[in-house]
Amino acid sequence: MKKIILSLILVIAATFTATAQTKVEVSETVELMSILARTAGYEEYSNDLAGQYTNDTETWFAPYKEHAAVALAREVRAKYGIGHERVMSMAIRLAIDNGKIVFIGDRKNLNDGWQNVDLDDFMKRLNKFYKDTRFHEFFEQHRTFYDDYTKKYEANVMPTFHPEWFSQFYYGTAPTDRFNVIINFTCGGNSYGPWRQLAGQPRDLFAIIGYWIDPAMGRPRYDASVLYHEANHPFVNPLLDDANNTKLLESVGPRLLSLHQSSVEMTNYTDWRIVVNESLVRAAVVLYMQDAGYKTEQYLNVMGAEMVQKGFPWTLDLVGTLRYYTAHRDQYKTLADFYPEIARCLNQSVVKP
């Protein structure tokens, strides 16, 4: 069996083609929304792990903590739970046109709490914040810093990133989505994987990667597994939006959440659906690393950290289940077809002694 799995890994790895490298960028709207959240006191955007950039941010924006846009940011967090990835889901739906922040896309597609927010009022206040703080001037003053890190990230991480793997793994097809890798210099150790669908365009998938300086090393971290993790989310999360899949896990899901919360001191995951999606993403990252030719100890280290340090002890079970899926693609054309087996695996993991 091990020989069969190894052969499969080698075959899949050999199918990686020399595609054009996905560009790594910095986004002014991502930084804008992140700094707005930080100024409003959102803890997840106040990690202050970016060294001098953090100091510059505090000095520049501290005088605006009572700005109308900041007040609204506090209000929507308290009322509608806006925070974490929901901040980024708005950021990727913003653009800058002749110095003005504009919303792009269909307002009907807003979710995750934003559908309850008066968008016209929000955009009016956000534009005032952008103008009053001279945000574009702050952004341009740090252009060299942004460009220097994005170039280093491209050199250190992107050669290991194969976008075609995701479409093949989840759909069994050639890529149709468009990947965007964005460095977020304000969200510290947090990273996010939102996506959007604009009319007449490919689906845009975003891996928004947090910049942070490792205190032990005294320099920025380049953790490629974080990129793989966020790149999986736009494929994994929609699977649980299917009512049939939700029903398969609605009994075991709360138990998974309880087990996760009891195994780590602090957790941002407060809904069982998040824990299910995070579990599947973590297992998919291990498969990606196997297929991309990582050494055994490298992906075992990642899997071990997920199981013990991050509170997902069922990761090994899911990896085995997903590897069965890759070995039986004639039976399961897409991961959606295989989802009942994923649910069965998670149910069995909970009842194991």
SELO-437501 format. One record per residue (C-alpha): residue in one letter; x, y, z. Coordinates in steps of 0.001 Angstrom, whole numbers. Example, Ala and Ser with C-alpha at 12.3 -4.5 7.8 and 13.67 -1.06 7.14 Angstrom:
BEGIN
("a",(12300,-4500,7800));
("s",(13670,-1060,7140));
// end
This chain:
BEGIN
("m",(0,0,0));
("k",(2837,2408,871));
("k",(4420,1756,-2527));
("i",(1124,2541,-4276));
("i",(745,5805,-2371));
("l",(4362,6783,-3060));
("s",(3918,6076,-6764));
("l",(767,8195,-6818));
("i",(2584,11063,-5137));
("l",(5357,10919,-7712));
("v",(2883,10850,-10593));
("i",(967,13856,-9280));
("a",(4160,15771,-8576));
("a",(5322,15079,-12124));
("t",(2141,16653,-13513));
("f",(3016,20063,-12073));
("t",(3616,22179,-15131));
("a",(5806,25239,-15508));
("t",(3019,27780,-15114));
("a",(3609,31498,-14833));
("q",(4456,32410,-11275));
("t",(1646,34057,-9347));
("k",(2672,37603,-8522));
("v",(3008,38692,-4892));
("e",(1571,42128,-4224));
("v",(660,44643,-1579));
("s",(-2878,46040,-1716));
("e",(-3699,49577,-645));
("t",(-7289,48588,179));
("v",(-6122,45620,2261));
("e",(-3799,47886,4236));
("l",(-6530,50518,4520));
("m",(-9097,48135,5995));
("s",(-6494,46533,8254));
("i",(-5294,49859,9627));
("l",(-8882,51034,10094));
("a",(-9534,47862,12128));
("r",(-6328,48376,14108));
("t",(-7204,52003,14846));
("a",(-10634,50814,16027));
("g",(-8989,48404,18459));
("y",(-9583,45067,16725));
("e",(-7256,42732,18633));
("e",(-6477,40543,15623));
("y",(-5178,43588,13732));
("s",(-3238,44910,16727));
("n",(-549,42242,17080));
("d",(2134,44874,16490));
("l",(4644,42400,15056));
("a",(5914,44463,12131));
("g",(8735,46352,13813));
("q",(9262,49886,12551));
("y",(6190,49648,10314));
("t",(4054,49114,13411));
("n",(5648,52152,15033));
("d",(5021,54239,11927));
("t",(1404,53097,11806));
("e",(773,53997,15426));
("t",(2392,57420,15097));
("w",(470,58267,11926));
("f",(-3016,56991,12800));
("a",(-3275,57324,16590));
("p",(-4718,60868,16315));
("y",(-7697,59461,14366));
("k",(-9014,56967,16925));
("e",(-12237,58958,17290));
("h",(-12749,59457,13548));
("a",(-16279,58788,12245));
("a",(-15065,55770,10232));
("v",(-13311,54328,13285));
("a",(-16457,54788,15362));
("l",(-18460,52919,12727));
("a",(-15862,50136,12637));
("r",(-16294,49665,16377));
("e",(-20068,49678,15983));
("v",(-20243,47052,13241));
("r",(-17867,44819,15183));
("a",(-20081,44981,18261));
("k",(-23361,44580,16375));
("y",(-22515,42229,13530));
("g",(-19290,40478,14493));
("i",(-17184,42119,11797));
("g",(-13584,41089,12337));
("h",(-10859,38683,11216));
("e",(-11568,37444,7658));
("r",(-14698,39608,7406));
("v",(-12498,42697,7299));
("m",(-10607,41176,4404));
("s",(-13812,40125,2600));
("m",(-14618,43835,2356));
("a",(-11046,44841,1469));
("i",(-11015,42676,-1677));
("r",(-14262,44315,-2812));
("l",(-12782,47794,-2755));
("a",(-10804,49644,-5400));
("i",(-9270,53107,-5680));
("d",(-10453,55219,-8592));
("n",(-8947,58709,-8950));
("g",(-8277,58959,-5255));
("k",(-11689,57659,-4206));
("i",(-12511,54326,-2561));
("v",(-15229,52524,-4527));
("f",(-17076,49260,-3960));
("i",(-16764,46729,-6777));
("g",(-19023,43819,-7483));
("d",(-22625,43101,-6592));
("r",(-23828,44337,-3219));
("k",(-26109,41302,-3047));
("n",(-23027,39121,-2660));
("l",(-22072,40747,646));
("n",(-22317,38353,3570));
("d",(-20667,37539,6897));
("g",(-22369,40427,8667));
("w",(-21719,43067,6004));
("q",(-25209,42638,4570));
("n",(-26509,44350,7719));
("v",(-24288,47418,7312));
("d",(-25424,50597,5530));
("l",(-22887,50389,2717));
("d",(-23396,53952,1521));
("d",(-22688,55302,4994));
("f",(-19698,53005,5391));
("m",(-18176,54069,2067));
("k",(-18745,57752,2853));
("r",(-16946,57458,6194));
("l",(-14186,55249,4765));
("n",(-13455,57819,2052));
("k",(-13304,60550,4667));
("f",(-10861,58452,6714));
("y",(-8772,57855,3581));
("k",(-8643,61586,2869));
("d",(-8352,62931,6419));
("t",(-5498,60591,7371));
("r",(-3664,61189,4082));
("f",(-3624,57428,3770));
("h",(-2248,57328,249));
("e",(703,59438,1356));
("f",(1402,56975,4192));
("f",(1119,54063,1771));
("e",(3491,55588,-778));
("q",(6027,56512,1896));
("h",(6355,52789,2626));
("r",(6444,51625,-978));
("t",(10112,50643,-833));
("f",(9484,48597,2329));
("y",(6513,46841,714));
("d",(8351,46110,-2519));
("d",(11452,44819,-761));
("y",(9505,42251,1240));
("t",(7232,41114,-1583));
("k",(10292,40447,-3746));
("k",(11878,38408,-963));
("y",(8642,36495,-438));
("e",(8474,35704,-4131));
("a",(12029,34374,-4042));
("n",(11657,32380,-825));
("v",(8137,30958,-1139));
("m",(6564,31202,-4578));
("p",(8754,28627,-6376));
("t",(6988,25997,-4232));
("f",(3478,27217,-5094));
("h",(1624,25300,-7825));
("p",(-1850,26827,-8414));
("e",(-2849,24038,-10782));
("w",(-2797,21508,-7927));
("f",(-5897,22977,-6313));
("s",(-8217,22751,-9310));
("q",(-7015,19248,-10051));
("f",(-7398,18110,-6445));
("y",(-10833,19583,-5830));
("y",(-12437,19473,-9284));
("g",(-10321,17207,-11469));
("t",(-10020,20004,-14019));
("a",(-7543,22522,-15347));
("p",(-7408,25838,-13451));
("t",(-10166,28363,-14123));
("d",(-9731,30520,-11011));
("r",(-7268,33372,-10603));
("f",(-4929,33343,-7596));
("n",(-3861,36561,-5875));
("v",(-1180,36535,-3186));
("i",(-1213,39676,-1050));
("i",(1038,40506,1885));
("n",(-804,42195,4750));
("f",(1649,44232,6795));
("t",(-819,44991,9606));
("c",(-2463,41688,10558));
("g",(638,40159,12155));
("g",(509,36408,12567));
("n",(-2969,36104,11034));
("s",(-3630,35222,7402));
("y",(-6842,34867,5413));
("g",(-8244,33173,2313));
("p",(-11257,35124,961));
("w",(-12564,35045,-2594));
("r",(-14847,37042,-4869));
("q",(-16731,36605,-8120));
("l",(-16996,39649,-10376));
("a",(-19386,39519,-13313));
("g",(-17837,38133,-16481));
("q",(-14487,37344,-14829));
("p",(-12788,34263,-13369));
("r",(-13262,33719,-9659));
("d",(-10573,35592,-7755));
("l",(-8947,33619,-4938));
("f",(-6933,35552,-2369));
("a",(-4215,34328,-57));
("i",(-3704,37302,2249));
("i",(-526,36544,4177));
("g",(356,38301,7411));
("y",(3772,39899,7778));
("w",(5489,39411,11119));
("i",(8967,39485,12531));
("d",(9861,36366,14471));
("p",(11215,37569,17846));
("a",(13497,34547,18118));
("m",(15094,35170,14720));
("g",(14784,38945,14591));
("r",(13665,38814,10971));
("p",(10455,38162,8982));
("r",(9148,34623,8662));
("y",(8654,32933,5307));
("d",(6291,30051,6043));
("a",(5138,28511,2772));
("s",(2611,26250,4525));
("v",(590,29360,5446));
("l",(214,30154,1742));
("y",(-912,26592,1000));
("h",(-3362,26801,3891));
("e",(-5057,29991,2719));
("a",(-5095,28838,-911));
("n",(-7218,25834,132));
("h",(-9930,27842,1895));
("p",(-11780,29096,-1209));
("f",(-12207,25464,-2262));
("v",(-13003,23957,1145));
("n",(-15374,26495,2688));
("p",(-18056,26415,-48));
("l",(-18422,22644,431));
("l",(-19983,23139,3849));
("d",(-22396,25719,2435));
("d",(-24184,22740,878));
("a",(-27132,21906,3136));
("n",(-26619,18174,2636));
("n",(-23027,18382,3843));
("t",(-24026,20516,6803));
("k",(-26574,17883,7788));
("l",(-23896,15176,7678));
("l",(-21850,17044,10284));
("e",(-24392,18901,12403));
("s",(-24244,16283,15145));
("v",(-20495,15783,15349));
("g",(-19589,19392,14557));
("p",(-20272,20829,18035));
("r",(-18277,17978,19552));
("l",(-15324,18789,17286));
("l",(-15551,22416,18374));
("s",(-15556,21416,22046));
("l",(-12568,19106,21605));
("h",(-10651,21783,19725));
("q",(-11346,24485,22289));
("s",(-10321,22221,25157));
("s",(-6986,21363,23538));
("v",(-5617,24895,23036));
("e",(-5309,27759,25468));
("m",(-6726,30364,23094));
("t",(-8763,29952,19918));
("n",(-10447,32251,17441));
("y",(-12788,29503,16297));
("t",(-16210,29812,17904));
("d",(-18374,27966,15376));
("w",(-18201,24263,14600));
("r",(-18342,24945,10861));
("i",(-15091,26876,11110));
("v",(-13440,23958,12903));
("v",(-14625,21518,10221));
("n",(-13293,23724,7422));
("e",(-10023,24341,9234));
("s",(-9629,20605,9792));
("l",(-10060,19795,6121));
("v",(-7745,22607,5041));
("r",(-5017,21402,7384));
("a",(-5191,17886,6003));
("a",(-5165,19208,2426));
("v",(-1982,21163,3171));
("v",(-234,17920,4125));
("l",(-1350,16297,867));
("y",(-149,19314,-1075));
("m",(3271,19098,566));
("q",(3469,15380,-172));
("d",(2540,15909,-3816));
("a",(4921,18863,-4177));
("g",(7874,16707,-3163));
("y",(8543,17902,373));
("k",(10661,15644,2528));
("t",(8773,13342,4872));
("e",(10019,15081,8009));
("q",(8869,18450,6657));
("y",(5213,17570,6191));
("l",(5217,15404,9320));
("n",(6408,18422,11303));
("v",(3545,20479,9899));
("m",(1030,17713,10619));
("g",(2363,17230,14138));
("a",(2003,20928,14902));
("e",(-1595,20896,13696));
("m",(-2456,17832,15766));
("v",(-838,18864,19043));
("q",(-137,22588,19183));
("k",(-3151,23830,17235));
("g",(-5751,21403,18515));
("f",(-6646,19287,15476));
("p",(-5797,15736,16645));
("w",(-7861,14146,13865));
("t",(-5573,15546,11126));
("l",(-3841,12206,10563));
("d",(-7204,10477,10047));
("l",(-8251,13096,7518));
("v",(-4948,12843,5649));
("g",(-5472,9107,5248));
("t",(-9063,9642,4082));
("l",(-8046,12263,1537));
("r",(-5269,10060,236));
("y",(-7892,7368,-371));
("y",(-9798,9983,-2389));
("t",(-6775,10742,-4584));
("a",(-6280,7040,-5232));
("h",(-9920,6577,-6355));
("r",(-10569,9531,-8644));
("d",(-12333,7239,-11070));
("q",(-15002,6842,-8389));
("y",(-14898,10365,-6969));
("k",(-14569,13022,-9667));
("t",(-14545,15923,-7214));
("l",(-14028,16384,-3505));
("a",(-17694,17344,-3278));
("d",(-18530,13791,-4367));
("f",(-16310,12489,-1588));
("y",(-17658,14706,1195));
("p",(-19793,11975,2850));
("e",(-16559,10023,3452));
("i",(-14988,13096,5044));
("a",(-17981,13365,7353));
("r",(-17701,9676,8203));
("c",(-14018,10119,9036));
("l",(-14715,13008,11405));
("n",(-17535,11111,13082));
("q",(-15262,8124,13634));
("s",(-12430,10323,14915));
("v",(-14644,11691,17672));
("v",(-15741,8280,18950));
("k",(-12234,6764,18917));
("p",(-10981,5845,22418));
// end
